[in-house]
Amino acid sequence: MKSAKTARFMNKSIPGIYITEQIINELENAPDPLKKGIEIAARTAKELKPLVHGIHIMAYGIEDKIPLFLDELEAENS
């Protein structure tokens, strides 16, 4: 997610999606919401790793940021 606004939109418009207020607040209070969104995505992927066989990345217009997510995920796993 690139902002708190995006998270709220997802909650309102995408069935089955629920972004917690804690995560929305993290995004809202971050000096760089996009960077924080990448950190949150990597943290979430790390937490889910023992439970899943893979993840599907949907970057919606910020596909060029996927390498940043992968770098952050790698850092989370070290």
N, C-alpha and C positions, 0 to 999 in steps of 0.2 A: 504494500500500500504506500502511496506517496504522500498521503496527508490524512488528517482526522476527517476532513470532508469526504474523502474517498471511502474511509471506513464506515462513516454514517450512511453514505449512499449504498454501500454493499449491504449493510444491515436492513435498510429499507426496501431495497429493490431486488435482492437475489435470494430466492427461497432457499432455506437450509443454511444460510450463512449467518453467523453471529460473532461479531467482534465485540469483545468485552469493553466496558467503560475504562478499565485500567489501561488497555492497549490504546484506546482512543485518546486518553489523557497523555500517555507517553508520546504519541504523535503530536498532539496539540501543544505540548510544552517543550518539544525538542527545538533547538536552534536550527536544525536541518532535518525537517520531517522526512524527506526522502531517504536520507542516510539512516535515520531511526527506523523507518519502515523496512529497510534492507536488514538491519540488525535484528529486528523482530522476526522477520521471515527466516533468517538463518537460525535464530534461537529456537523457533518453533520446529523447523526441520530437524534440528539436533534432538529435540525432545521426542519427536515422533519416530526417529530412526529405528529404535528397537521394535516398533509396532507395525511398520510398513515395509514394503518391498521397494518403494520408490515414491517420488513426488512428481506432481505435474506443475510446472511453472507457467503462470499466466501473467504476463507483464503489462498488458493493455497500454500500448503506446510508449512504453519505456523499456522496450526489448534491449536497447543498448546498455541497460543497467544490469542485465543478467550476469555478466562477468563479475560485477561488484558483489552480487549476492553469492556467487560461487566462491569468490575470495573470502568473504565473510564466513561462509559455511566452513571452508577449510580452516580458517583461524579458530572457529568455535570447536572444531574437532581436534585441534592440537593440544 
